[in-house]
Amino acid sequence: MVMTALPVVRAVERSLKRRSKEPRKQVVVWFSPAGKQFTNKDADALAKYQDVILVCGRYEGIDERAKKMLKAIAPVKEFAVGEAVYTGGEVPALAVVDAVTRRLPGVLGKDASVEERRVASSAVYTRPETISYKKKNYRVPKVLQSGHHANIDAWREKR
């Protein structure tokens, strides 16, 4: 099943007309397994647009002519999200919305909270300091309990 072009183009056109008065602040994102792999750098770039229209195909996608028509209206960026192929663009769209939204000022409270912009380990811990499971104790590393930020940062960088 392939979605027909004109309804998609008209929907995007109508959406863009209702939004920004500055066309250069608009972008259309087209999801395709053949697209460029979406990265954090792409999320940073999309966060600078005022209007981002996400076009999600279904099953075999959307008639290719729709993409050509849309390029006459606004810039079109074609992305794939991950190496898997999905039945529709909704899951990739959700990933893009989350990745872009977390970069907007105030969404995470402070800019330092954006994971790739801070020194962090993939290992995180909560209380209690020791958890017993099947006769074995699992402890939070002592350095994380020390309160010594330089040592904690050094430990995180090693991991």
DSSP file (Angstrom, degrees, kcal/mol; ACC not computed):
  #  RESIDUE AA STRUCTURE BP1 BP2  ACC     N-H-->O    O-->H-N    N-H-->O    O-->H-N    TCO  KAPPA ALPHA  PHI   PSI    X-CA   Y-CA   Z-CA
    1    1 A M              0   0    0      0, 0.0    59,-1.6     0, 0.0     2,-0.4   0.000 360.0 360.0 360.0 127.6    0.0    0.0    0.0
    2    2 A V        -     0   0    0     58,-0.2    60,-0.2    57,-0.1     2,-0.2  -0.974 360.0-123.9-119.5 132.1    1.4    3.4   -1.0
    3    3 A M  B     -a   62   0A   0     58,-3.2    60,-2.8    -2,-0.4     2,-0.1  -0.523  31.6-111.8 -74.8 140.7   -0.2    6.6    0.2
    4    4 A T     >  -     0   0    0     -2,-0.2     4,-0.7    58,-0.2    -1,-0.1  -0.395  21.4-130.0 -73.4 151.8   -1.3    9.0   -2.6
    5    5 A A  H >> S+     0   0    0      1,-0.2     4,-2.3     2,-0.1     3,-0.6   0.923  90.3  60.6 -73.1 -50.0    0.7   12.3   -3.0
    6    6 A L  H 3> S+     0   0    0      1,-0.3     4,-2.9     2,-0.2     5,-0.3   0.849 101.3  50.9 -59.0 -43.3   -1.9   15.1   -3.1
    7    7 A P  H 3> S+     0   0    0      0, 0.0     4,-2.0     0, 0.0    -1,-0.3   0.898 113.5  47.5 -61.0 -36.2   -3.6   14.7    0.3
    8    8 A V  H <X S+     0   0    0     -4,-0.7     4,-2.3    -3,-0.6    -2,-0.2   0.937 113.5  47.1 -66.9 -46.8   -0.2   14.6    2.0
    9    9 A V  H  X S+     0   0    0     -4,-2.3     4,-2.8     1,-0.2     5,-0.2   0.920 112.8  49.2 -62.0 -44.7    1.0   17.7    0.1
   10   10 A R  H  X S+     0   0    0     -4,-2.9     4,-2.6    -5,-0.2    -1,-0.2   0.885 110.1  51.3 -63.8 -38.5   -2.2   19.6    0.8
   11   11 A A  H  X S+     0   0    0     -4,-2.0     4,-2.2    -5,-0.3    -1,-0.2   0.923 113.1  44.4 -64.8 -43.7   -2.0   18.8    4.5
   12   12 A V  H  X S+     0   0    0     -4,-2.3     4,-2.7     2,-0.2     5,-0.2   0.927 113.4  51.5 -65.1 -44.8    1.6   20.0    4.8
   13   13 A E  H  X S+     0   0    0     -4,-2.8     4,-2.1     1,-0.2    -2,-0.2   0.924 111.4  46.8 -57.1 -47.3    0.7   23.1    2.7
   14   14 A R  H  X S+     0   0    0     -4,-2.6     4,-1.5     1,-0.2    -1,-0.2   0.904 112.2  50.5 -64.1 -41.7   -2.2   24.0    5.0
   15   15 A S  H  X S+     0   0    0     -4,-2.2     4,-0.7     1,-0.2    -2,-0.2   0.921 110.9  48.2 -63.4 -44.2   -0.2   23.4    8.1
   16   16 A L  H >< S+     0   0    0     -4,-2.7     3,-0.6     1,-0.2    -1,-0.2   0.860 107.9  55.0 -66.4 -35.6    2.6   25.6    6.9
   17   17 A K  H 3< S+     0   0    0     -4,-2.1    -1,-0.2     1,-0.2    -2,-0.2   0.837 107.4  50.8 -66.3 -32.1    0.2   28.4    5.9
   18   18 A R  H 3< S+     0   0    0     -4,-1.5    -1,-0.2    -3,-0.2    -2,-0.2   0.647 114.2  48.1 -78.5 -14.7   -1.3   28.5    9.4
   19   19 A R  S << S+     0   0    0     -4,-0.7    -3,-0.1    -3,-0.6     7,-0.0   0.397 100.7  11.4-101.1-130.4    2.1   28.7   11.0
   20   20 A S        -     0   0    0      1,-0.1    -1,-0.2     2,-0.1     6,-0.0  -0.107  44.2-151.7 -57.6 140.5    5.2   30.8   10.6
   21   21 A K  S    S+     0   0    0      1,-0.1    -1,-0.1    -3,-0.1    -4,-0.0   0.532  86.6  75.1 -84.5  -8.9    5.2   33.9    8.4
   22   22 A E    >   -     0   0    0      1,-0.2     3,-2.2     3,-0.0    28,-0.2  -0.870  66.0-165.8-108.0 100.4    8.9   33.3    7.7
   23   23 A P  G >  S+     0   0    0      0, 0.0     3,-1.9     0, 0.0    -1,-0.2   0.799  85.5  65.9 -56.0 -30.2    9.3   30.4    5.3
   24   24 A R  G 3  S+     0   0    0      1,-0.3    50,-0.0    50,-0.1    -2,-0.0   0.668  95.3  59.1 -68.7 -12.1   13.0   30.1    6.1
   25   25 A K  G <  S+     0   0    0     -3,-2.2    26,-2.3    24,-0.1    25,-1.7   0.268  94.9  85.3 -95.4  10.8   12.0   29.1    9.7
   26   26 A Q  E <   +b   51   0B   0     -3,-1.9     2,-0.3    24,-0.2    26,-0.2  -0.857  50.3 174.8-115.4 147.6   10.1   26.1    8.4
   27   27 A V  E     -b   52   0B   0     24,-1.9    26,-2.7    -2,-0.3     2,-0.5  -0.992  21.5-142.0-148.4 146.8   11.2   22.6    7.5
   28   28 A V  E     -bc  53  76B   0     47,-2.9    49,-3.0    -2,-0.3     2,-0.6  -0.938  14.2-153.4-108.4 129.8    9.5   19.4    6.5
   29   29 A V  E     -bc  54  77B   0     24,-3.5    26,-3.3    -2,-0.5     2,-0.5  -0.923   8.8-165.9-106.5 123.5   10.9   16.1    7.9
   30   30 A W  E     -bc  55  78B   0     47,-2.8    49,-2.3    -2,-0.6     2,-0.4  -0.934  11.3-143.4-111.0 124.0   10.2   13.1    5.7
   31   31 A F  E     + c   0  79B   0     24,-1.6    26,-0.3    -2,-0.5    49,-0.2  -0.760  33.2 149.7 -94.5 132.3   10.8    9.6    7.3
   32   32 A S  E >   -     0   0B   0     47,-2.4     3,-1.9    -2,-0.4    -2,-0.0  -0.967  52.6-128.3-157.3 139.3   12.2    6.9    5.1
   33   33 A P  E 3  S+     0   0B   0      0, 0.0    47,-0.1     0, 0.0    -1,-0.1   0.748 115.0  55.3 -60.1 -21.2   14.4    3.8    5.8
   34   34 A A  E 3  S+     0   0B   0     45,-0.1    46,-0.1     2,-0.0     3,-0.1   0.484  91.0 104.2 -88.7  -3.6   16.6    5.2    3.0
   35   35 A G  E <  S-     0   0B   0     -3,-1.9    44,-0.3    44,-0.3     2,-0.1  -0.113  86.0 -76.9 -73.3 173.0   17.0    8.5    4.7
   36   36 A K  E     - c   0  79B   0     42,-1.8    44,-2.5     1,-0.1     2,-0.3  -0.441  57.3 -98.9 -66.2 140.4   20.1    9.9    6.6
   37   37 A Q  E     - c   0  80B   0     42,-0.2     2,-0.2    -2,-0.1    44,-0.2  -0.479  41.3-119.6 -64.3 127.1   20.5    8.4   10.0
   38   38 A F        +     0   0    0     42,-2.6    44,-0.2    -2,-0.3     2,-0.2  -0.500  40.1 178.9 -71.4 132.7   19.1   10.9   12.5
   39   39 A T     >  -     0   0    0     -2,-0.2     4,-1.9    42,-0.1     5,-0.1  -0.756  46.0 -99.9-128.1 173.5   21.6   12.1   15.1
   40   40 A N  H  > S+     0   0    0     -2,-0.2     4,-2.3     1,-0.2     5,-0.2   0.842 123.4  58.4 -62.3 -33.4   21.9   14.5   18.0
   41   41 A K  H  > S+     0   0    0      1,-0.2     4,-1.9     2,-0.2    -1,-0.2   0.897 105.6  48.8 -63.3 -39.4   23.5   17.0   15.6
   42   42 A D  H  > S+     0   0    0      2,-0.2     4,-2.6     1,-0.2    -2,-0.2   0.885 108.6  53.8 -65.7 -38.4   20.3   16.8   13.5
   43   43 A A  H  X S+     0   0    0     -4,-1.9     4,-1.9     1,-0.2    -2,-0.2   0.908 107.6  50.7 -62.4 -41.6   18.2   17.3   16.6
   44   44 A D  H  < S+     0   0    0     -4,-2.3     4,-0.5     1,-0.2    -1,-0.2   0.910 111.3  48.6 -61.2 -42.2   20.2   20.5   17.4
   45   45 A A  H >< S+     0   0    0     -4,-1.9     3,-1.2     1,-0.2     4,-0.3   0.915 111.0  48.9 -65.9 -43.0   19.6   21.8   13.8
   46   46 A L  H >< S+     0   0    0     -4,-2.6     3,-1.6     1,-0.2    -1,-0.2   0.827 100.1  66.5 -66.4 -30.7   15.9   21.1   13.9
   47   47 A A  T 3< S+     0   0    0     -4,-1.9    -1,-0.2     1,-0.3    -2,-0.2   0.688  93.1  62.4 -64.5 -16.8   15.5   22.8   17.3
   48   48 A K  T <  S+     0   0    0     -3,-1.2    -1,-0.3    -4,-0.5     2,-0.2   0.616  86.2  91.1 -84.7 -13.0   16.4   26.1   15.5
   49   49 A Y    <   -     0   0    0     -3,-1.6   -23,-0.2    -4,-0.3     3,-0.2  -0.530  67.3-147.3 -81.8 149.9   13.4   26.0   13.2
   50   50 A Q  S    S+     0   0    0    -25,-1.7     2,-0.4     1,-0.3   -24,-0.2   0.860  88.5  30.2 -79.8 -38.6   10.1   27.7   14.2
   51   51 A D  E     -b   26   0B   0    -26,-2.3   -24,-1.9   -28,-0.1     2,-0.5  -0.984  63.5-178.4-128.4 124.3    8.0   25.1   12.4
   52   52 A V  E     -b   27   0B   0     -2,-0.4     2,-0.6   -26,-0.2   -24,-0.2  -0.979   9.9-162.6-121.9 117.4    8.9   21.4   11.9
   53   53 A I  E     -b   28   0B   0    -26,-2.7   -24,-3.5    -2,-0.5     2,-0.6  -0.892   7.2-153.4-102.6 122.0    6.3   19.4   10.0
   54   54 A L  E     -b   29   0B   0     -2,-0.6     2,-0.6   -26,-0.2   -24,-0.2  -0.850   4.3-159.7 -99.2 122.2    6.8   15.6   10.4
   55   55 A V  E     -b   30   0B   0    -26,-3.3   -24,-1.6    -2,-0.6     2,-0.6  -0.898   8.8-169.1-106.5 115.0    5.5   13.5    7.4
   56   56 A C        -     0   0    0     -2,-0.6   -24,-0.1   -26,-0.1    34,-0.1  -0.906   2.3-162.0-110.3 116.8    4.9    9.9    8.4
   57   57 A G        -     0   0    0     -2,-0.6    32,-2.0   -26,-0.3     2,-0.3  -0.190  12.1-134.3 -79.9-177.9    4.2    7.3    5.7
   58   58 A R  B >   -D   88   0C   0     30,-0.2     3,-2.4     3,-0.2     2,-0.4  -0.997  59.3 -29.7-143.0 141.4    2.6    4.0    6.3
   59   59 A Y  T 3  S+     0   0    0     28,-4.1   -57,-0.1    -2,-0.3     3,-0.1  -0.337 139.8   8.9  52.9-106.1    3.5    0.5    5.1
   60   60 A E  T 3  S-     0   0    0    -59,-1.6    -1,-0.3    -2,-0.4     2,-0.2   0.499 112.0-124.9 -85.6  -1.6    5.2    1.0    1.7
   61   61 A G    <   -     0   0    0     -3,-2.4   -58,-3.2   -60,-0.3     2,-0.4  -0.637  36.6 -39.0 105.6-156.7    5.3    4.8    2.2
   62   62 A I  B     -a    3   0A   0     -2,-0.2   -58,-0.2   -60,-0.2     5,-0.1  -0.890  67.2 -86.4-118.5 143.3    4.1    7.9    0.3
   63   63 A D    >>  -     0   0    0    -60,-2.8     3,-2.2    -2,-0.4     4,-0.5  -0.242  40.0-128.9 -46.7 126.3    4.2    8.5   -3.5
   64   64 A E  H >> S+     0   0    0      1,-0.3     4,-1.4     2,-0.2     3,-0.5   0.741 103.1  70.8 -56.8 -27.3    7.6    9.9   -4.2
   65   65 A R  H 3> S+     0   0    0      1,-0.2     4,-2.4     2,-0.2    -1,-0.3   0.785  87.5  65.5 -64.1 -25.6    6.1   12.8   -6.1
   66   66 A A  H <> S+     0   0    0     -3,-2.2     4,-2.6     1,-0.2    -1,-0.2   0.920 100.3  50.0 -61.4 -43.0    4.8   14.2   -2.8
   67   67 A K  H <X S+     0   0    0     -4,-0.5     4,-1.8    -3,-0.5    -1,-0.2   0.913 110.2  50.2 -62.2 -42.7    8.4   14.8   -1.6
   68   68 A K  H  X S+     0   0    0     -4,-1.4     4,-0.5     1,-0.2    -1,-0.2   0.905 112.3  47.2 -62.6 -41.4    9.3   16.6   -4.9
   69   69 A M  H >< S+     0   0    0     -4,-2.4     3,-1.1     1,-0.2     4,-0.4   0.897 109.5  53.8 -66.5 -40.2    6.2   18.8   -4.6
   70   70 A L  H >X S+     0   0    0     -4,-2.6     4,-2.4     1,-0.3     3,-1.6   0.834  97.0  65.3 -65.3 -32.8    7.0   19.6   -0.9
   71   71 A K  H 3< S+     0   0    0     -4,-1.8    -1,-0.3     1,-0.3    -2,-0.2   0.741  96.8  57.6 -62.7 -21.7   10.5   20.7   -1.8
   72   72 A A  T << S+     0   0    0     -3,-1.1    -1,-0.3    -4,-0.5    -2,-0.2   0.668 112.7  40.6 -78.9 -16.9    8.9   23.6   -3.7
   73   73 A I  T <4 S-     0   0    0     -3,-1.6    -2,-0.2    -4,-0.4    -1,-0.1   0.843 129.5 -15.7 -97.0 -43.9    7.2   24.7   -0.5
   74   74 A A  S  < S-     0   0    0     -4,-2.4    -1,-0.4   -50,-0.0   -47,-0.1  -0.966  83.1 -72.6-156.5 162.0    9.8   24.3    2.2
   75   75 A P        -     0   0    0      0, 0.0   -47,-2.9     0, 0.0     2,-0.5  -0.393  47.2-149.5 -60.7 141.9   13.2   22.5    2.8
   76   76 A V  E     -c   28   0B   0    -49,-0.2     2,-0.5    -5,-0.1   -47,-0.2  -0.974  10.8-168.0-118.9 125.6   12.7   18.8    3.1
   77   77 A K  E     -c   29   0B   0    -49,-3.0   -47,-2.8    -2,-0.5     2,-0.6  -0.959  10.9-151.2-112.0 128.0   15.0   16.7    5.3
   78   78 A E  E     +c   30   0B   0     -2,-0.5   -42,-1.8   -49,-0.2     2,-0.3  -0.879  21.8 176.4-105.3 123.0   14.8   13.0    4.9
   79   79 A F  E     -c   36   0B   0    -49,-2.3   -47,-2.4    -2,-0.6     2,-0.4  -0.913  25.0-158.4-127.8 151.2   15.7   10.9    8.0
   80   80 A A  E     -c   37   0B   0    -44,-2.5   -42,-2.6    -2,-0.3     2,-0.6  -0.932  18.5-145.2-114.4 147.3   15.8    7.3    9.1
   81   81 A V        -     0   0    0     -2,-0.4     3,-0.2     3,-0.2   -44,-0.1  -0.931  62.7 -28.2-118.5 108.1   15.7    6.6   12.9
   82   82 A G  S    S-     0   0    0     -2,-0.6   -44,-0.1   -44,-0.2    -1,-0.0  -0.138  85.3 -75.1  77.9-180.0   17.8    3.6   13.8
   83   83 A E  S    S+     0   0    0     -3,-0.1    -1,-0.2     2,-0.1     2,-0.1   0.545  99.9  96.1 -93.7  -8.2   18.5    0.6   11.7
   84   84 A A        -     0   0    0     -3,-0.2     2,-0.5     1,-0.0    -3,-0.2  -0.435  69.9-132.2 -80.3 156.5   15.1   -1.0   12.0
   85   85 A V        -     0   0    0     -2,-0.1     2,-0.2    -5,-0.1    -2,-0.1  -0.947  25.0-158.4-108.3 129.3   12.4   -0.6    9.4
   86   86 A Y        -     0   0    0     -2,-0.5     3,-0.1     2,-0.1   -28,-0.0  -0.615  27.5-120.0-105.2 163.7    9.0    0.3   10.9
   87   87 A T  S    S+     0   0    0     -2,-0.2   -28,-4.1   -29,-0.1     2,-0.3   0.650  96.0   6.4 -75.9 -14.0    5.5   -0.1    9.4
   88   88 A G  B    S-D   58   0C   0    -30,-0.3     3,-0.4   -28,-0.1   -30,-0.2  -0.955  75.0-107.4-156.9 173.7    5.0    3.7    9.7
   89   89 A G  S  > S+     0   0    0    -32,-2.0     4,-2.4    -2,-0.3     5,-0.2   0.409  91.5  92.5 -88.4   1.8    6.7    6.9   10.5
   90   90 A E  H  > S+     0   0    0    -33,-0.3     4,-2.3     2,-0.2    -1,-0.2   0.907  85.4  47.8 -66.6 -41.7    5.0    7.5   13.8
   91   91 A V  H  > S+     0   0    0     -3,-0.4     4,-2.0     2,-0.2    -1,-0.2   0.947 114.6  45.6 -66.2 -48.5    7.7    5.7   16.0
   92   92 A P  H  > S+     0   0    0      0, 0.0     4,-2.3     0, 0.0    -1,-0.2   0.901 111.7  54.1 -59.2 -38.0   10.6    7.6   14.3
   93   93 A A  H  X S+     0   0    0     -4,-2.4     4,-2.8     1,-0.2    -2,-0.2   0.912 106.7  51.0 -61.9 -41.7    8.6   10.8   14.6
   94   94 A L  H  X S+     0   0    0     -4,-2.3     4,-2.3     1,-0.2    -1,-0.2   0.906 109.6  50.3 -61.7 -41.7    8.2   10.3   18.3
   95   95 A A  H  X S+     0   0    0     -4,-2.0     4,-2.5     2,-0.2    -2,-0.2   0.911 112.3  47.0 -62.7 -42.3   11.9    9.7   18.6
   96   96 A V  H  X S+     0   0    0     -4,-2.3     4,-2.7     2,-0.2     5,-0.3   0.918 110.4  52.1 -66.8 -43.6   12.6   13.0   16.7
   97   97 A V  H  X S+     0   0    0     -4,-2.8     4,-2.7     1,-0.2     5,-0.2   0.927 113.1  45.2 -58.4 -45.2   10.1   15.0   18.8
   98   98 A D  H  X S+     0   0    0     -4,-2.3     4,-2.0     2,-0.2    -2,-0.2   0.935 113.8  48.1 -65.1 -46.4   11.7   13.7   22.0
   99   99 A A  H  < S+     0   0    0     -4,-2.5     4,-0.2     1,-0.2    -2,-0.2   0.877 118.3  40.7 -63.8 -38.2   15.3   14.4   20.8
  100  100 A V  H >< S+     0   0    0     -4,-2.7     3,-1.6    -5,-0.2     4,-0.4   0.919 112.2  54.4 -76.0 -44.5   14.5   17.9   19.6
  101  101 A T  H >< S+     0   0    0     -4,-2.7     3,-1.7    -5,-0.3     6,-0.2   0.876 100.4  59.4 -59.6 -40.2   12.3   18.9   22.5
  102  102 A R  T 3< S+     0   0    0     -4,-2.0    -1,-0.3     1,-0.3     6,-0.3   0.635 101.8  57.2 -67.7 -10.3   14.9   18.1   25.1
  103  103 A R  T <  S+     0   0    0     -3,-1.6    -1,-0.3    -4,-0.2    -2,-0.2   0.552  81.7 104.4 -93.2  -9.7   17.1   20.7   23.4
  104  104 A L  S X  S-     0   0    0     -3,-1.7     3,-1.9    -4,-0.4     4,-0.5  -0.512  87.8 -93.8 -74.4 138.9   14.7   23.5   23.8
  105  105 A P  T 3  S+     0   0    0      0, 0.0    -1,-0.1     0, 0.0    -2,-0.1  -0.250 107.1  10.3 -55.2 130.4   15.6   26.0   26.5
  106  106 A G  T 3  S+     0   0    0     -4,-0.1     3,-0.4    -3,-0.1    -4,-0.1   0.219  94.2 106.9  89.6 -14.6   13.9   25.2   29.8
  107  107 A V  S <  S+     0   0    0     -3,-1.9    -5,-0.1     1,-0.2    -4,-0.1   0.919  93.6  28.3 -65.0 -43.3   12.6   21.8   28.9
  108  108 A L  S    S-     0   0    0     -4,-0.5     2,-0.7    -6,-0.3    -1,-0.2   0.293 115.4-109.6 -99.6   9.6   15.1   19.9   31.0
  109  109 A G  S    S+     0   0    0     -3,-0.4     2,-0.3     3,-0.0    -2,-0.1  -0.318  92.1  19.6  95.4 -52.2   15.5   22.7   33.5
  110  110 A K  S >  S-     0   0    0     -2,-0.7     3,-2.1     1,-0.1     4,-0.2  -0.992  76.6-115.4-150.8 153.1   19.0   23.7   32.5
  111  111 A D  G >  S+     0   0    0     -2,-0.3     3,-1.8     1,-0.3     6,-0.2   0.809 110.2  67.4 -59.2 -32.4   21.3   23.2   29.5
  112  112 A A  G 3  S+     0   0    0      1,-0.3    -1,-0.3    -3,-0.0     5,-0.1   0.671  87.1  71.0 -64.6 -14.7   23.7   21.1   31.5
  113  113 A S  G <   +     0   0    0     -3,-2.1     2,-0.6     3,-0.1    -1,-0.3   0.653  66.5 106.5 -77.1 -14.8   21.0   18.4   31.8
  114  114 A V  S X  S-     0   0    0     -3,-1.8     3,-2.5    -4,-0.2     4,-0.2  -0.562  74.5-137.5 -68.2 114.5   21.3   17.6   28.1
  115  115 A E  G >  S+     0   0    0     -2,-0.6     3,-1.6     1,-0.3    -1,-0.2   0.807  96.2  50.4 -47.3 -49.9   23.1   14.2   28.4
  116  116 A E  G 3  S+     0   0    0      1,-0.3    -1,-0.3     3,-0.1    -2,-0.1   0.572 105.4  60.1 -73.2  -4.7   25.7   14.5   25.7
  117  117 A R  G <  S+     0   0    0     -3,-2.5     2,-0.3    -6,-0.2    -1,-0.3   0.347 102.1  58.0-100.6   5.1   26.7   18.0   27.0
  118  118 A R  S <  S-     0   0    0     -3,-1.6     2,-0.6    -4,-0.2    -5,-0.0  -0.910  91.8 -98.6-132.4 161.3   27.8   16.8   30.4
  119  119 A V        +     0   0    0     -2,-0.3     2,-0.3     2,-0.0    38,-0.1  -0.675  61.6 152.8 -76.9 119.2   30.3   14.4   31.8
  120  120 A A        -     0   0    0     -2,-0.6     2,-0.3    36,-0.1    33,-0.0  -0.990  39.1-137.5-148.9 155.2   28.3   11.3   32.6
  121  121 A S        -     0   0    0     -2,-0.3    35,-0.1     2,-0.3    36,-0.1  -0.779  23.8-128.1-105.4 155.6   28.5    7.6   32.9
  122  122 A S  S    S+     0   0    0     -2,-0.3     2,-0.5    37,-0.3    -1,-0.1   0.678  92.3  87.1 -75.0 -14.8   26.0    5.2   31.6
  123  123 A A        +     0   0    0     33,-0.1     2,-0.3    36,-0.0    -2,-0.3  -0.752  58.4 173.7 -87.3 124.6   25.9    3.7   35.1
  124  124 A V        -     0   0    0     -2,-0.5     2,-0.3    16,-0.0    -2,-0.0  -0.933   9.2-162.7-128.9 154.9   23.5    5.4   37.5
  125  125 A Y        -     0   0    0     -2,-0.3     2,-0.2    19,-0.0     4,-0.1  -0.924   8.1-169.0-137.7 157.7   22.5    4.5   41.0
  126  126 A T        -     0   0    0     -2,-0.3    14,-0.1     2,-0.2    -2,-0.0  -0.710  39.9 -42.0-128.8-176.8   19.8    5.2   43.6
  127  127 A R  S    S+     0   0    0     -2,-0.2     2,-0.2     2,-0.1     4,-0.0  -0.616  94.1  63.2 -86.4 155.2   19.4    4.5   47.3
  128  128 A P  S    S-     0   0    0      0, 0.0    -2,-0.2     0, 0.0     3,-0.0   0.558  70.2-140.3 -75.9 166.7   19.9    2.3   49.3
  129  129 A E  S    S+     0   0    0     -2,-0.2    11,-2.2     1,-0.1     2,-0.4   0.788  88.7  38.9 -65.8 -27.9   23.7    2.1   49.0
  130  130 A T  E     -E  139   0D   0      9,-0.2     2,-0.5     7,-0.0     9,-0.2  -0.989  65.5-169.7-128.9 132.2   23.5   -1.7   49.2
  131  131 A I  E     -E  138   0D   0      7,-2.6     7,-2.8    -2,-0.4     2,-0.5  -0.984  12.7-149.8-119.2 127.3   21.0   -4.1   47.6
  132  132 A S  E     +E  137   0D   0     -2,-0.5     2,-0.4     5,-0.2     5,-0.2  -0.847  23.3 167.4 -98.1 128.5   20.9   -7.7   48.6
  133  133 A Y  E >   -E  136   0D   0      3,-3.0     3,-1.1    -2,-0.5    -2,-0.1  -0.962  66.3 -14.5-145.6 123.2   19.7  -10.1   46.0
  134  134 A K  T 3  S-     0   0    0     -2,-0.4     3,-0.1     1,-0.3    -1,-0.1   0.918 127.8 -51.7  48.6  52.6   20.1  -13.9   46.0
  135  135 A K  T 3  S+     0   0    0      1,-0.2     2,-0.4    -3,-0.0    -1,-0.3   0.665 118.5 107.1  63.7  21.0   22.6  -13.8   48.9
  136  136 A K  E <   -E  133   0D   0     -3,-1.1    -3,-3.0     2,-0.0     2,-0.4  -0.984  62.7-135.5-128.8 142.3   24.8  -11.3   47.1
  137  137 A N  E     -E  132   0D   0     -2,-0.4     2,-0.5    -5,-0.2    -5,-0.2  -0.820  11.4-162.9 -99.0 133.2   25.3   -7.6   47.9
  138  138 A Y  E     -E  131   0D   0     -7,-2.8    -7,-2.6    -2,-0.4     2,-0.3  -0.972  17.4-166.5-116.0 119.0   25.4   -5.0   45.2
  139  139 A R  E     -E  130   0D   0     -2,-0.5    -9,-0.2    -9,-0.2   -10,-0.1  -0.757  25.8-116.5-112.5 150.8   26.9   -1.7   46.3
  140  140 A V        -     0   0    0    -11,-2.2     5,-0.1    -2,-0.3   -11,-0.0  -0.660  54.8 -94.0 -72.1 134.9   27.0    1.8   44.9
  141  141 A P    >>  -     0   0    0      0, 0.0     3,-1.1     0, 0.0     4,-0.7  -0.261  30.0-126.7 -54.9 138.1   30.7    2.6   44.2
  142  142 A K  H >> S+     0   0    0      1,-0.3     3,-1.2     2,-0.2     4,-0.7   0.844 105.9  63.4 -56.1 -38.1   32.3    4.4   47.2
  143  143 A V  H >4 S+     0   0    0      1,-0.3     3,-0.7     2,-0.2     4,-0.5   0.845  99.4  54.6 -59.5 -33.1   33.6    7.3   45.0
  144  144 A L  H <4 S+     0   0    0     -3,-1.1    -1,-0.3     1,-0.2    -2,-0.2   0.720 108.3  49.2 -73.5 -19.6   30.0    8.2   44.3
  145  145 A Q  H << S+     0   0    0     -3,-1.2    -1,-0.2    -4,-0.7    -2,-0.2   0.522  93.8  79.4 -91.4  -7.4   29.2    8.4   48.0
  146  146 A S  S << S-     0   0    0     -3,-0.7    -2,-0.2    -4,-0.7    -1,-0.2   0.803  85.9-139.1 -74.8 -30.0   32.2   10.6   48.7
  147  147 A G        +     0   0    0     -4,-0.5     2,-1.0     1,-0.2    -3,-0.1   0.462  58.9 134.4  81.8  -0.4   30.8   13.9   47.6
  148  148 A H     >  -     0   0    0     -5,-0.4     4,-2.3     1,-0.2    -1,-0.2  -0.735  39.6-166.3 -87.0 100.3   34.2   14.7   46.0
  149  149 A H  H  > S+     0   0    0     -2,-1.0     4,-2.7     1,-0.2     5,-0.2   0.831  82.3  53.1 -62.6 -37.3   33.2   16.1   42.6
  150  150 A A  H  > S+     0   0    0      2,-0.2     4,-2.2     1,-0.2    -1,-0.2   0.926 112.5  45.1 -64.4 -43.7   36.6   15.9   41.0
  151  151 A N  H  > S+     0   0    0      2,-0.2     4,-2.4     1,-0.2    -2,-0.2   0.882 113.4  50.8 -67.0 -37.8   37.0   12.3   41.9
  152  152 A I  H  X S+     0   0    0     -4,-2.3     4,-2.5     2,-0.2    -2,-0.2   0.927 110.8  48.4 -64.7 -45.1   33.4   11.5   40.8
  153  153 A D  H  X S+     0   0    0     -4,-2.7     4,-2.3     2,-0.2    -2,-0.2   0.903 111.6  50.1 -61.6 -41.4   34.0   13.2   37.4
  154  154 A A  H  X S+     0   0    0     -4,-2.2     4,-1.7     2,-0.2    -1,-0.2   0.912 110.6  49.8 -64.0 -42.1   37.3   11.3   37.0
  155  155 A W  H  X S+     0   0    0     -4,-2.4     4,-1.3     1,-0.2    -2,-0.2   0.914 111.3  49.4 -61.7 -43.5   35.5    8.0   37.8
  156  156 A R  H  < S+     0   0    0     -4,-2.5    -2,-0.2     1,-0.2    -1,-0.2   0.891 108.0  53.2 -63.9 -40.1   32.7    8.9   35.2
  157  157 A E  H  < S+     0   0    0     -4,-2.3    -1,-0.2     1,-0.2    -2,-0.2   0.861 106.1  54.0 -65.0 -34.5   35.3    9.7   32.5
  158  158 A K  H  <        0   0    0     -4,-1.7    -1,-0.2     1,-0.3    -2,-0.2   0.842 360.0 360.0 -66.8 -32.9   37.0    6.3   33.0
  159  159 A R     <        0   0    0     -4,-1.3   -37,-0.3    -3,-0.2    -1,-0.3   0.470 360.0 360.0 -80.1 360.0   33.7    4.5   32.5
